[in-house]
Amino acid sequence: MRVAGEKTQAIVLSHWSADAKNFEVKVAGVPVAASPQLRLLGVTFDRLLHFGTHCRELRRKVRPRVGQLRQMTGRSWGLREQNLRTVANGYVRGALEHAAGAWLPCASPSHVELIDIELRAAARAVTGCLLSSPPHALMAEAGLPDAQTRRQVVAARMVAMATALPDGDPLRAIAEADQHQRLTTVTGWREAGRGALSLIGARDTPIERRLNTTIPPWRPAEGVHFHLDLGPGARRDASAQTRRAAAEAHLEELPQNAVWVWSDGSAEAGVTSGGGGATVCLPSGEVQDVCVPAGAHCSSTRAELVALRAALEMVTELLPLVEPEGGEREPVVLCSDSMAALTMLSGGAAAQRSLLGIQIWTLLLELADRRRPVHLQWVPAHCGLPGNERADELAKEASALPQLDTPVDVRTITKAVARAVRTSRQRAWPLDDWYRAIWRDRVPGPIRGDNREIAVTVHQLRVGQWSGSEQYLHKIGRRPAPSCQQCRVHACPAAACLVCGDAADTPEHVLMKCWCLGGVRLIHFGNVHGDPRILQRDDVAASLVAGYLAHKSPLATPGLRPGRRE
């Protein structure tokens, strides 16, 4: 290999600028001098690793993308909000987070703020909110995490991915090392990631090994069958008796003289203390139960997959390797109430992208190679099927088992950190904040429906800055009064609500106190002054907005301005 000295770059990482003076090294006979910046794979490094130049370049790159996002919507027209969120996360945030694991944990707060400025611009395009909207409410309403939040998440993901590498890998050695910092003002991905993992108590949690090999697509799998459709009788809105009858009708069509396996997974709140349980019924009448922990941080789907793996391992151990004399080998019928887990597995052995999925398919193919057909059947949960109820009890027992030594996969640990960081930042919201009174610890989703104007108004009222408010318009000088040209005082007569005139038409007054919406609030809240958390429902917020706008319109109140009547 010939090294191109003319294309080589050099940089000196030091607090002292004198260290970089007169620095020169020869590469393939070509002198290479130290430069203040170095660009590598789309990331610009600087001498102090503050990444200010890189953040400024990213901002120049993303600004046209934010402008294109604005062209997709307006106040009264545009794409559905779900589509706007997809474009903002993929087209805008995706460009900002290129190789973020390498530079974002190291970037200084002032430079991270440059990234947040563009993210807030994208959030305003998605929601239609005003420039003066509180940043925390704006980003939450748009469904966009800020760069400070992503900084901790990508660092934790980087540490987890490095720890999942094989022993002896250089990146894993760096992640596990305790190295003294040479640049005291820089926090790298290792330190930031460890701090983020400590938020969820997972600093010493073992990480599941990274998937290195997959099952080739030409591997035959004729003996593995998936049955995921039970017909309309198994829908969630059907009664338990109807769902049970539909399941029993399909179960009768499967081989009865078989090894019947019922598995289930459990996770507290769907995110922690996972456990898997299974019961195996052999043709001889023997019944075996198994309980396995799934991890301190675990999704419900992963707990279901852990239960499936444990059940298949038990079946493989119990069934003989040789064909019994004078009879055929019994098939295996495995029933699970996890549509997500079975759907993921039904994609085929070659489609699995997790170590757990590969392990399950390896066991399925091993049974198929023994000429034992395997039928994986989805059944509805909590409808009274005895096998499913027993597996559910075992899964709950398994979730109480010790979890510290159970490996957790990278995706699960990353999501756990993201939830913890988001919760921490939500708890830091001002205690008297209007937006906090609405959402508390929940996260808003996109507003459904095609009426963009109503959606924008709902967003603005939720975040506390409404462009249709008399108080806001007077504050910015658009509604001057003879006695007051412009002020921020809510008691100013120019800021009074046009409908009732009792107080300034702040979002809280409009949605929760104005007497014109007393009847609507009585219907939705049960009284005329309800809990602001009801505004989490899009339909309730939209009906309140529509009602207030109808009362405020000139047709509803022609020429009347309470507090200023002639």
Summary of the structure (lengths in Angstrom):
residues: 566
radius of gyration: 30.2
end to end distance: 90.4
largest distance: 104.5
contacts: 1827
relative contact order: 0.09
helix: 47%
strand: 12%
